[in-house]
Amino acid sequence: MRALGGVECGIPSALSARRMAASLKSAKIRAVQGLAKEDRLSSNDDTAAARQLLDLINGSWIAQACYVTARLGIADLLAAGPRSAADLAAQTGAHPPALRRLLSALGSVDICRQREDGTFEMTRLGALLRADVPCSMRAWALQWGGEAWQVWANLLHSVKTGQSARSLITGGAGFDHLERDPQAAQIFNQAMVDLTRLAAQDITRAYDFAGKRVLDVGGGYGELLAQILTAYPTARGELFDMPHAISQARAHFGGRGLEGRCEFTPGDFFVSVPAGADVYVLKTVIHDWPDDKAREVLRTCRSAMGPDARLLVIERLMPERLDPSAENRSLARIDLHMLVALGAQERTLGHMLSLLASAGLQQVRRIETQSEFQILEAQR
């Protein structure tokens, strides 16, 4: 058999055949080992993903732990210094061992801290569950863990029907139940004050209210309006909302020395709003209502506006797609809350512009703030 370049031509030799067989066997072993390694990696990835999903599903316990802590007033009781679980239980009517377990659990998320002597104290984070601190979240903890928690238990109803589940809990839609339940009204309105406070300064810096008469439509206790009047001493204000909010709002302004610069008018913004303002403000009002009702509110405001007046719609704007991020998780939660609580929604910029146009509002100017909110300024 003739060789070319040291390699035989024709039928392979017995030695070459054995070598080829060994090579094929080795390749098969490596392939099997590779598949096994891929299976192990895939299994590890699936396990990690399962644990991540489990953390998301189980995370709701923190909301209820904060709610109970706020309901018992634990952070307020610890304002003067550390105390034992038994002492706190005696003052709140709680079961001592159970309260100790709650406080220990809150230590795992840095809300509470157990000291070497066994007493407990609130951390900087937990101190925000007090009622008397500037950035208090106590009212929101009560709102989210109380009424909102019951409503969210019926999310399936809202997803299947597109309707609010609140009527299943309160017996009525929208905010009518607040007129019948003073305690629920106080918690809700204070929660809105606390949430608004987080963004109010950014909003007041983004728009010039100097020398303007500002009408805050559906402004609750008027936290945004109060901050506007504080930041712009030449501005005057009028707060317009349902009686349950207006009845308590005077004290909110009086404590800041602003009552003399503000009028307080109860009413229904589906019927009419006061005329004569330079600037009409709707902060997180439109997102409370489906399109037909939101359009009614906008048209009512337009009817009250003079030719030079401006309407400010202050809302979060949804992106066209929600990719994974902390900001988008917050938007997703709020949007679903609007669905389940009110049969409403957060809207994209395009959706908002279409809604404003359908209400006869035009020349819309978009103004960004340093917060999650944006301002859409419109004219009649």
N, C-alpha and C positions, 0 to 999 in steps of 0.2 A: 504493500500500500504506500502510495507516494505521499510525502509530507511537503507542505508548503509553510515556510516560515516557522518550522518547528511544531506545527499542528497537523495531525494526521487528517487526511480527507477520507470521506466515506463513512463506514460503520464505526461508531465509537468503540474504543477498547473497553475491556471489562473494568479496568481501573477508572476510566472516565465515567462509566455508567454508575459505578458505586459512588463516586464523588457527586454526580448529579442527584442521585437519590438522597444522599445525606444532606445536600444543599436544600432540596425540596422539603425534606422533613424538618430541617432547621427553620425554614421560612414559615412552614405551617405552625410550628411551636411558637415562633415569634408573633405570628398573626393571632393565635389563640390567646397568648399572654397579653397582647395589645388590646384585644377585645375585652378581656377580663379586667384590665386596668381601666379601660374606658367605662365599663360597667360600674367599677368601684367609684370612679370619679363622678359618674352620673348619679349613683346612689348617694354619695356624699353631698352633691349639689342639691338633690331633692330633699335630703334631710335638713340641710341648712335653710332651704326655701320653706319647708314645712314649719320649722321653728320660727322663722320670720313672720309667717302668716299667723301662727299661733299667738305671737306677741301682739300683733295687730288686733286679733279677735278678742284677746283677754284684756286689752288695755282699758276697757270701759270701767274696770273696778276702781281706777283712780278717781274718776268723776264722782262715783258714789261715795268714796271715802272722803273726798273733799266736801261733798254735800253734807254728809253727816257731821263732819267737823265744824262746818259753818253753822249748821242747824243747832248744834249744841253750844256754839259760841266758844269753842275751845281756845281759839287764837286770842280772843278778847280776854279770857280768863288768865292766859299765860302772859299777857302784856306786862304785868308787874314782875314777872320772874318765873323760874321753874317751879313746877308742882308735881306731886305724885299722881299716878293714875287713880288711886283710891280717893284722894282729895278732890280731884276733878269729877269723879263719878258721883261723889256725895253731893256736889253742887249742881250737877246737871241731871241727876236722876238716872244715870247710866249704870250698867252692870260693870263693876270694877275690873274683873279679868278681861271681859270683852273690850272695854275701852282701852285697856293696856295693849291688847292685840292690835286694835285700830291704830293707836299711836306708834306702835312698833312698826307696823306695815308702812305708815307714812314716812318713817325713817328711811325706808328703802328707796324712796323717790325724793329725798332731801326736802321734805315739807316739815318734818318734825325731827327732833334729835333727843336721844336718850343719854342722859349724863351718867357719869361713873357711880353716882349715888342712887341711881334708879329713877330719878325724877325726869320730867320731860320739859323741853322748851321748843318753841317754834324757830325754824330757820328764817333767814331773810325772805325766802320764797313763801314759807308758810305764814309769815306775819302779814302777808297781803290778804289773808282770809279774815283779818280784823275789819271791823266796820269803820274805824276812825282814822285810817291811814290814807294818804293822798291817792295812791294807786290801788285802792281796795278792789278785790275781786270777789268779795263775800256775796254780794247780791247776785252776781252771775253764777257762782257756784250753787246758790239756792235755786236760781231759775233753771239752770241746765240740769241739775240733778233732781229737780222737782217736777214741775209741769212738763218741761221739754222731754225729760226722761220717759214720762208716760206716753207722750205723743209719739216719740221715736219707736216705741214698742209696736206701733201700728204702721211702720214704714211700708210693709207689704201692701196694706190697703191703699196707700197713696201711689205706689208704683203701679198697681193694677188699675187704678181708677183715674190717676192724675189729680185727685182731689185731696184737700187738707184732711188730716186725721184728727184735728183739734176738736171738731164737733163731737167726736166719739168720747172725748174726755170731759169737755166743758159744757157740752150741750148747745154750743153755738159756734158760728164761724167768726173769723177775724178777731177783733179785740173786744167784742161786746161783753165777754165774761168779766173784763176788768171793771166795768161799771157796777157789776153785782158783787164783786169780791174785793174789798179794800186791801186785804193783805196781799193777794196776788198782784193787784195794781201797784202797791208799794214796792214789792220785790222786782217786778218787771221794770218799772220806771227808774228805780235806782240802778238796776243792771244796765239800762241804756245810758244813764249818766256815766257810769264807770267805764263802759266801753267807748263812749264818745270822747271822754277825757283823754284817752290814749292818742287820738288823732286830731283833736280840736285845734291845737296850736299850729300844726302843719297846715290845716285848712285855712285858718285865719291869716297865716303868712302868705298863702298862695293867691289871695284875692284882696283887693283894696276896698274896704268897707267904710273908709273915712267919710264922715259927713252924710252917710246914707241912713235912710229909714229902712230897717231890716225886719221883714216878717218871717218868722220861723214857723213853717207850716208842719204840724204834726211833730213838734219838737219835744214832746214829753215834758220833763222838768226844765228844759231849756239850757242844758249844759253848753251846747255849741253857741247859742245866742249870748249867754253870759260871758263866754270867752271872747266873742267878737266885741262886745261892749267894753270889756276890760282892755283889750288890745287897741281899740279905736275910741278914745274918749269923746269924739265929736259925733259918733254914731248913736242912733236911738233905735229901740227895738219894740217888737210886739210878738208875743208868743201866742200861738193858736193851736189848740188841741182839744181833746175830749175833756169833759168836766173832771174825771178822775185824776188827770194830770195837772190841769190848771189849778185845782183846789190846793195842791201842795207846792206848786211852783213858786208862789210868792215868797215863801220862806227861803227857798233856794237862792233867790236873787237878793232878798233882804239881808241875808248873812254876808253878802259881798258888797253891800252898799249900792246895789244897782237897781233897786226897785223903782226909784224915781225916774229912771231912764227907760223904763219898759212898761208896756201895757199888757194885760193878760185877758185873753178873749176865748171863752169856750165856744165850741161849735163843731160842725161836721163838714170836713173838706170835700165830701161828695155833693154837698148842697151849695155852699158858697164859702169864700174866704174874704177877709177884709180888703178893701181897696185902699189905694193911696201910698203903698210902699214903693221904695226905689228898687229894692232887691227882695225877691221871694226865694226862700231857701227850703228845699226839700232834701233833707239828708236821710238816707236809708229809709225812705218812704215808698218810693216806686217799687223797690224789690219786694215789698210786702204784699203786692197785689198782682193777679194775673193781668194780661194785657188790657182786657176790656175795662176793668176797674182802674188800672193805672192810667189809662187814657182819660177816664172821667176826672181823676184828680188833676191831671195836667190841664185839661180844658177848663176846669173850675178856676185854676190859678191864672190861666190866660185871660179869662173873662174879667178878672179883678185887676189885671195889669194895665197901667197907663202906657202910652206910646214909647216912653223912654225907659220903662222899667225893664229889669232883667230877672230871669228865672234861673236859679242855680240848682241843678240836679246833681247831688253828691252821692255817688255810688261806687262800689267796686265794679270793675269791668272784667267779664270773663274772657279768657283767650278762646280761640276757635277749637283748641284741643288741649286737654289737661295731661301734660306729661308729668312724670314723677318729680315732685319738688315739695318743700315745706310750704311754699306760698300757694301752690296749687292744691295741696291737701286742705289748707284752710278755706280756699274758695269752694272746693268740692263739698266740704262739711256745711258751709253756709248755704250753698245752693240747695242741697238736700234738705236742710232745715227749713228753708223757705217752702219747699214742696210739702213736707210732711206737716208743718205747722200751719201753713197758710194757703197751700195750693198755688204758690207763686214761684218766683225764680230770680236768680242773678242773670244779667244779660250781657251779651257782647256789645261792643261799640256799635256795630251795624244794626243790631236789634234796637238799641236805645235811640239811635238816630231815626230809624223808621218809626218808632213809637212817638217821638217828639214831633215829627213831621205830620203824623196822622192826627195829632192834637192841635195842629195849626201853628206850631212853634217853629221858628226858623233862625237862620244865621247862627248856627250852633258853633260855639268855640270851645275846644277841649283844653282844659287847664290841668296839668299834672301837679300833684302835691308830693311831699316827701313821705307820705303815709301810703297805705294800700288803697286809698280813695282817690278818685278823680272827679273833677268838677266839669260839668257840661253847662255852659252858659248859653241861654237861648232868649230870643226876643219874640214878641207876638207878631 
